[in-house]
Amino acid sequence: MVRASALTGYKTLLGSFGVDAKALLQRLSLPADYLDRPDLMIPMETKVELLELGAQLSGCQHFGLRLAQQQNISALGTVGLLLQQSPTLRDAMNTVTSSIGQTAQGLKVWLEESGQTAYLCSQYDFDGPSAHSRQHSDNLVASGFNMVRFLLAEPVSLHAVYLCGEAHASLTPYRELFQCPVNFGHDYNGIAFSRELLQRPVAGANPEMRGLIDNFLKKKQLDDFQEQLLWTITNLLPRGTVTLEKVADSVNMAPRTLQLRLSQQGTTFQHLLDRTRVEQVCTYLLEGNLSLTEIAELVGYSQLSALTRAFKRIMGASPRAWLRQRPG
């Protein structure tokens, strides 16, 4: 899962090529406002698919690069705010490596130092096409470069760029952006720059502000935990039976640990699952295109009676009664 803010500017960029982003989202059975709530977590596969489709439909072979150039550190949410208050670039990089999971699950970021060179690298902990998408790799590396330049508020000269996947037919956009050798076919994405830059102060950093943001971030993690689970369940529902094990795996937790944490918060996995299903049922009911039996099957209830019981327990009325009570 990754924050929807990772696709900030996507609709605008598509529109500049005359592509209707709303129609594209509809084609993928996604709501029109899918990318309008930056804090929502969306499946990584969806981000990759949208980047690849953006390149195909726009005819822009370097769509991922172009999108990154329209984005800034705000795409990282509160983690980005924390980076801006780091004393030095090294502190900021350490914050990225320890906190990136809050923005992009499964993304591993690390900093290497060798001689006079520092390497900021990233790699996803999963296999398949998504891990080696040309557009996705380009977007990641360009975003990392943007982040370093933004934090130092000065031009940054790179020694080299490393990218997963095969070399692109046209290297000109890479050379114009990075102004250094670009190497393809690696197991990770990364940028190499002068190690001396790590000692530079982050422009405008305020230690007191960092403390406030750090405390806010820790509280936000607790507040957002159930919301994250609800969104995870929502995205898993169309793919088949949703189990505790599948959800725990999606949030990188052991099933028993997830159960314990939910218990400490006064709820259960089954309650969150039913709540998510019922929210989906409400959406389908308002659309009015499907029967209750069809809806029950879509949200994972084997029997219509099970849907009705869960709906009445959560909404206080049966599905049909709830629909009759809606205005208009």
Rosetta blueprint (number, residue, H / E / L):
1 M L
2 V E
3 R E
4 A H
5 S H
6 A H
7 L H
8 T L
9 G L
10 Y H
11 K H
12 T H
13 L H
14 L H
15 G H
16 S H
17 F L
18 G L
19 V L
20 D L
21 A H
22 K H
23 A H
24 L H
25 L H
26 Q H
27 R H
28 L L
29 S L
30 L L
31 P L
32 A L
33 D L
34 Y L
35 L L
36 D L
37 R L
38 P L
39 D L
40 L L
41 M E
42 I E
43 P L
44 M H
45 E H
46 T H
47 K H
48 V H
49 E H
50 L H
51 L H
52 E H
53 L H
54 G H
55 A H
56 Q H
57 L H
58 S H
59 G L
60 C L
61 Q L
62 H L
63 F H
64 G H
65 L H
66 R H
67 L H
68 A H
69 Q H
70 Q L
71 Q L
72 N L
73 I H
74 S H
75 A H
76 L H
77 G L
78 T H
79 V H
80 G H
81 L H
82 L H
83 L H
84 Q H
85 Q L
86 S L
87 P L
88 T E
89 L H
90 R H
91 D H
92 A H
93 M H
94 N H
95 T H
96 V H
97 T H
98 S H
99 S H
100 I H
101 G H
102 Q H
103 T L
104 A E
105 Q L
106 G L
107 L E
108 K E
109 V E
110 W E
111 L E
112 E E
113 E E
114 S E
115 G L
116 Q L
117 T E
118 A E
119 Y E
120 L E
121 C E
122 S E
123 Q E
124 Y E
125 D L
126 F L
127 D L
128 G L
129 P H
130 S H
131 A H
132 H H
133 S L
134 R H
135 Q H
136 H H
137 S H
138 D H
139 N H
140 L H
141 V H
142 A H
143 S H
144 G H
145 F H
146 N H
147 M H
148 V H
149 R H
150 F H
151 L H
152 L H
153 A L
154 E L
155 P L
156 V L
157 S L
158 L E
159 H E
160 A E
161 V E
162 Y E
163 L E
164 C E
165 G L
166 E L
167 A L
168 H L
169 A L
170 S L
171 L L
172 T H
173 P H
174 Y H
175 R H
176 E H
177 L H
178 F H
179 Q L
180 C L
181 P L
182 V E
183 N E
184 F E
185 G E
186 H E
187 D L
188 Y L
189 N E
190 G E
191 I E
192 A E
193 F E
194 S E
195 R H
196 E H
197 L H
198 L H
199 Q H
200 R L
201 P E
202 V L
203 A L
204 G L
205 A L
206 N L
207 P H
208 E H
209 M H
210 R H
211 G H
212 L H
213 I H
214 D H
215 N H
216 F H
217 L H
218 K H
219 K H
220 K H
221 Q H
222 L H
223 D H
224 D H
225 F H
226 Q H
227 E H
228 Q H
229 L H
230 L H
231 W H
232 T H
233 I H
234 T H
235 N H
236 L H
237 L H
238 P H
239 R H
240 G L
241 T L
242 V L
243 T L
244 L H
245 E H
246 K H
247 V H
248 A H
249 D H
250 S H
251 V L
252 N L
253 M L
254 A L
255 P H
256 R H
257 T H
258 L H
259 Q H
260 L H
261 R H
262 L H
263 S H
264 Q H
265 Q L
266 G L
267 T L
268 T L
269 F H
270 Q H
271 H H
272 L H
273 L H
274 D H
275 R H
276 T H
277 R H
278 V H
279 E H
280 Q H
281 V H
282 C H
283 T H
284 Y H
285 L H
286 L H
287 E H
288 G L
289 N L
290 L L
291 S L
292 L H
293 T H
294 E H
295 I H
296 A H
297 E H
298 L H
299 V L
300 G L
301 Y L
302 S L
303 Q L
304 L H
305 S H
306 A H
307 L H
308 T H
309 R H
310 A H
311 F H
312 K H
313 R H
314 I H
315 M H
316 G L
317 A L
318 S L
319 P H
320 R H
321 A H
322 W H
323 L H
324 R H
325 Q H
326 R L
327 P L
328 G L
